């Protein structure tokens, strides 16, 4: 059963409505994501009260988003507020006024909870086990330290991109050298107040709009060949590269910079400075962007309170593959049968042939077998290209970008020529890696031939050398019922993939169990 859940994120910089669709078979997916750059923090007076003008901006946005939610038949709406409302001395009056005018109950997220939800999203949608998360909003910056996917420390700093801009750049250019120097000295001092941030030697994981823009700018600078920024990874040199592009650009150039949202042009440099300074402070291994942050963490937490068996942080990839298979109507029984055969044949080929693979490659092989040719859902005559482009350009939780492309290459394998054509898109793989992908893809294609009618009559295969040392092999295919005519035909057509791995000839014998 599908549920529609709406979340209104009332931040210091933007107010955003996200409408999610959830089911236990398909997981969590966005139906709609819209925002308005409200900049609520600029309506805080010297007495730290939200002005009437700011409250009016808030109510207008909420009224619009409530109407949109009703059109989408959202049954459950969660308006949550962070720093701008949390820091307002008149927050109780704001909550009451919204309730009276719109019949909407705003939940003000405490600082600790805001940091927690970011950590929760990262650990439930990536395979990063140890890291420091950072989410810089308009008026606050949340950091956490997690190890083995368990939260160790968290803190909320009372500054964000909007407040840093006002504190250091009022009346100055966005790239004023003196302002940058003063800001980065301030950031270093602030981060030094937390001993647990120092020299952690883990991944720095960025969430939120500013981190997303940094990743997109870097991708644009390098004509990145696949889409999506979830799990996109950068080095300290990559962050410096983006920092220098922004620092050296005029305001007009920033407005036209690929990857940068126009409404962040004046606040992106403080954000990059935060990432750059924090990267150095924790002695990070890498900077990785998680598309999922506060909003997703909050919703996943709500869902798990009702369905504790979904979004298992220890099985992120397995669950993602299951959701993907469901989205493209892959028949579960057929997939499981194909996977069982593939595992059996691979084990025998590793014992008999020269094929060598590592644990990561075996895992990808099994995942690709499960979702092989999912692109047939779109067009059975073009299954291979559809499969490759869907997987390579989809946000799949738990995968690095390189592993995601490897998965796409395996799940779409048709022949050597097409494999090399796909590989040229990224140019990420060595000849040795391509050879391994070809071998594993060939096994999957052959196994798929053994269930081409999707009846799962074939239950196992046995491979043996007919005479020691003469490179002749016999593959016995055990089936349970019926007469697998189509399987016999396809197996003979595809046995060349197995012969290539064994460097010998293979005869196939079908026998009823």
N, C-alpha and C positions, 0 to 999 in steps of 0.2 A: 504493500500500500504506500502510495506517495504522499509525503507531507510537504507543505510549502511554509517555509519559515522566513520571516523578514527581520532584518537587523538594521537599525539606523545608528550609525556611528557618529556621535556628535563630538568632533575633535576641535582642537584649537585653530586648525588651519582650514579644514574642510568638514562638511557634513555629508555623509554618504549613505545611500540606501542600497543594501544588497539583499536580493531575494534568492533564497536557496531552495532547491528541490532535493528531498532526501527519501531514499528507500533503502531497505536492508540489502537489496540485490544490486542496486546501482550506485550506492554511496551518496556522497554530497556533491551537488553540482550547482553552479550559478545559473540562475535564469535571467537575472538583471543586475547591473551594477552601475549606478548613476550617482553623481555628486554635485555639490555646489561649493565654490571656494568662499565660505562664509567669513573666514578669518575672525572668529569670535574673540580671540585673545586681544585683538586691538580695541575691543569695546570694554575692556577692564579699566576702571578708573584708578587713580592713585590710591584710593581707599580699598582697592581690590574688589570693587563691586561691578557687576555687569550692568552697563547702562541700559536705559529703556530702548534705545535704538538697537543695541545688541540683542535684547530679548525679542524685539520685533522681528529681526532677521532670523532668529532661531525659530520662532513660531511660524513664520511664513514658509520656511524650509520644511518643517515638520508637517504642516498642513498639506503641502504638496505631496510629500512622500507618503503620508497616510492615505491620500487619495489614490496614488499609484498602487500601493499595497492592496487596497480594496479591489482595484481593477484586476489584479493578479490573483485574487481569491486567497490571499494570505490569511491563514487561520491563527497564526501566532506571530506577534510583532514585538521585537525587543529593542526599544530605544535605549542606548547606553551612552553615557557622557564621561569624558575624561578630563584632562587638565583644566581647560578653560572654565567649565562649570564647577569642577571640583575645587578650584582655587578661589571661586567667587564667594565673598562674604554673604551675599544674598542668594545663595544656591537654593535654600529652602523656598524662598519666594518664587524663584524661577520654576522649580518643580511644580509648585502649587498652581502657578499661572498657566502652565502648559496643561496640567490636568484639568483645570476649570474650562479652558478654551477649546481643547482638542480631545479631551478624555483619553489622554496618553500619559502613561506613568513612566517617567524617566528613571532609570537606574544609574546612580553615580558610581562608577567603578573606582574603588580604592587604589592607591598607587601600587601596593603589593600585588593586587589582583590583576592590574593591567600588565605588569611584568610577567605574571604567572601565565596568563592566557597566551602571550607570545611564545613562551617556552613550550606550552602545551601543544600549540599548533605545530611547531617545529618538530617535536619528538613524535608526533602522531602522523606526520606527512613526509618525513624524510628519514633516512637511515643514519643521520649524524648522531653519534652516541655521546660525544664529548664536545662541548662548545660554550662560547659566550654569545648570548643573543643581544642584539641592540635594535631598539625601535625608537627612532626619533620622530616625534610628532611636532605639532606647532608650539606647544607650551611645556612639554616634558620629554625626557629621554629615559626609557626603561632598559635596564641591563639585567641579565641573569647569568648564572654559571650553572651548567648541568653536566653531570658525569654519569655514564651508563644510563642515559635517558632519565635520570632522577635529578630533581631540582636541589641544588646545594645552597645557592645564595641568590638574592634578588634585591634590586634597588631602583628607585625612581628619582632622577635628578630633576629639579624644578626649572629646567630650561629646555627649549626646543628650537626649531629652525626660525620661528617667528620671533620668539623672545631674544634669540641670539642676534638676529638681524637688527632689532630695535636697540639692543644694548651696545652693539659695536659698529653698526653701519648707518645709523641715522644721519642724514645729510651728507653721506659719503657714497662713492661708487661701490658697486657690489664686489669689486676686486681691489679695494684700497689696501695697499701693502701694510700700513700701520695698523689698520683695523684687523686684518687677518692675523698679524703677529700677536696682537693683544688677545684676540679671541682664542688662538691656539694655545697661548700660555695659560689662559683661564681654563680651557678644557683639560689640559694636562694636569693642572692643579686639582680640578674637580675629580678626575678619574683616580688620582693618586690617593684620595681620601679612602678608597676601598682597597685594602690590602689583598683581598681575594681576586682582584683583577690582574695583579702583576704576574707577568711571566708564566702564563698558564700553558702556552704551547698547544693550543687547541684551535679549532675553527672559529672564526668570528662569523656569526650568522646574522645577516641584516634582514629585517622585515619592515613592511610599510612602504608608503609611496616614495619617499626619498631614496631608499635603497633600490627600489624598482627602477627609478629613473637613472641611477648610477649604472646599473647593469645594462639598461637599454642604450645608454650613451656609448658604453664600451662596445656593445655588440654592433652598433651603427658605425663606429669608427673602424671596425674590422670586417664589415660586410658579413656578419655572422650568418652561416648558411642554414640554420634551422630556427624555428620560432620558439618563443617561450623563455622566461627568465627564472622559473622555479628550478632550484638546484644549480643555477649558473654560478660558476666559481671563478674568482679573480685572485691575482697575487697582489702583493703590496705595490709592485711596479705598475700593475694595471690600475690600481686606485690612484696612484700618482699621475698616471697618464690622463685619466678623467679630470682630476684636480687641475692639471695644467691647462687642459682644453678650456675648462670653465674660467680659470683665472685669467687666461689670455684673451678671452672673448669679450667683445663689447656687449652692451645690453641688447642691441638689435640682433647681433649674431646669436646670442643665447635664445632669443625668441624663435629663431629658425634652426636651432640645433636639433638634429635628428635624435630622437629618444628622450628628449626633455619636454615635459609638459609646460606649456606657456605659463600656467598659473604657479609654477615653481621656479621660474627663471630667476627671481630675485632672492630666493631662499635656498637654492641648491648648494651654493658654496659652503655655507655653515654646515650643511648635512655631510658633505664630503670631508670636511675638516674633522667632524666627529668620528667618521669611520677611519680616517687616516691616523688620527691621534690614538684612538682606541686600539687599532691594529698593532701599533707600535707598543702600546702599554702592556698588552697581554702577550706580546710576542707570538702573534697568530700564525698558524700554518697556512691559512687561506681565508678569503672572504667569500662566503657563499650566500646567495640570496634565496630566501624562502618566500614564495608568493603568499603563503598562509601566515597570518599573524593574529593580532588581537581578535578580529571579527570571527575568523575561522576557529580559533581556539575556544572562543566563547560558545559558538554554536556546537562544535564537536563535544564540548563538555556537557552542554544541555542534552544533546542526543544520547550520549553515553550514560547519563543518569536514568534514561528510560530503556536503552538498549545496550547493556554493558558488554555484549559480545561483539560489537562493531568497533571499528577504528582501533584495532589492537596495535599498540606502538611497537610491539616486538615482531609483527608480521606485516609491515607496511607494504612491501612489494607484493607479497602473496595476495593481499586483499585488493591491491590496485589492479592486478591482473584479472582477478575475479570480476571486479566491477567493469573493467574494460570489455571482457568477454560478454558480459551481460548486455552492455550497451550495443554491441554489434551482433546480438542474437546468436552467439555461438552455443551450440547444443552441448550441455555439460557432459552427458554420458559419452558422446562421441569424442569429446576432448580428453576425457579421462582414459578412454580406451587407447587413443593415439599416444598419450603420454606414457602409459604402461608399456606399450610396444617399443616406443622410442628409447626408454630407459633400458629395457632388456637388450635391444640391438646394440646400443652404444656400449654397454658393458662388454659385450662379446667382441665388438670391433676393437675396443681398447686392449683386450686380452690377445687378440689374434694379429692385429695390424700394427702399423707404425704410428698411428694417430696418438698424439699426446695433448691433453688439455688440462687446464687448471680448474680450481673449484668455481671461480667466477664464470668461466666459459660454460661449465656444466650447468650451472644455475640458469644462465641465459638460454642455453639450449632447451632446458625443460620448460621455461616460461614461454619461449617462442613456440614450442610444440603445442602448448595448450591453446594459444591464440592464432595458430597458423592460418594464414589467408583470411583474416577477419574482414579484409576489404571486399570479399565476395558479397557482403551485405549490401554494398553499393552497386557493384556490377561484377557478376561472376566471370565475364570475359576479360576483365581487367583487374583481377584479384591482386596480383603482385604489386603493381604501382600504387593502387589504392591502399593496400596494407602498409607499404613502406612509408608513404607520406602521412598517413593517419598517425602511425606510431611515432615516427621521427619528429612530428610537429605537435604532438599532444603533451599536455602536462600530466605526466604519470608519476604519482608519488613514489618516492624511494629510489629513483634512478638518477645517476649522474647523466649528463647529456651524452657522453660517449657511450655509456652502457645502453641508453635509450636508442641510440642509432644502431648499435650492434643488435639489439632486440629486433629493431625494424628490419635489418638486413636478413636476419635468420628467419623471422616470421613471414617474410615476403619472398624467400628464396625460390627462384625459378630456374635460372641457369647462370653460368659463369659470366656471360656477356652482360646480362642485366645487373648482376651483382657489381661488376666493375663500374658500370654506368652510375649506379646509386652511390658507390664509394667516392666517385669524383666530386660529388656535391659537397662533401665535407673535407675530403683529402686528409682524414684523420688516421688512417690505418696503414700499417706496413704491409709489404707483400706477404710476410709470414702470417699476419693476422687475417688477411683476406683469404689465404689458403685454408686456415682453420675454419673461418666462417663458411667457406664453400663446402668443406667436408661435412660440417655439422648441419648446414642447410640441406645438403644432399640426403643425409640420413632422415631428416624430418620429411622431405618430399617423398622419399621412398616409403616411409611409414604411413604417410597420408594416402599413398596409393593402395595400401593394404586395408584401408577402410574407405575407399572412394565412394561406396554406396551408403556410407554412414549407418551401417547396420551392426557394426561391431561383432561380426561373426568370427573374425580372427582374434584369437586370444593370446597367442605367443609365437615367437620365432626361435629357431635353433640354428646356429651357424657353426659349421665345422669344416676343417680341412679334409678333403677327400683322400689325398695322399701327401704325406709329409714332404714338404719341399718342392712340390710341383705347381704351386700357386693356383690350384683348383679348389673351389669351395662349394659346399652344398648348403643352401638355406632352406630349412624345412619350415613351412608356414602351417601352424596348427589352427584349424577353425572348428567351430562347434556345431553348426547347422547350415542348412541351405546349400547353395552352390555358388561360390564367390567368383562368378565368371568375370565381372568387371575388375575385381581385384587381381585376378590372374593376368589379365591383359595389361593393366597399369603397372603391375610389379615387373613384368618383363620389359616394359618401356623404361622404367626408372632404375633398374638394377645397375645401370652404368655408374651411378653415384656410389654404390657400395663397392663395385669393382675398382673404381679409382682409388678408394681408400685402401683396399686390400692389395692393389697392384696385381690382380689376378682375375680369372673368370669365375662367375658364380652361376650355378644352376639352381633353379627354384622348384621345390616340390611342395605341393599343397596336400595336406593330409587331414582327414577328419578325426577330431579327438574322440 
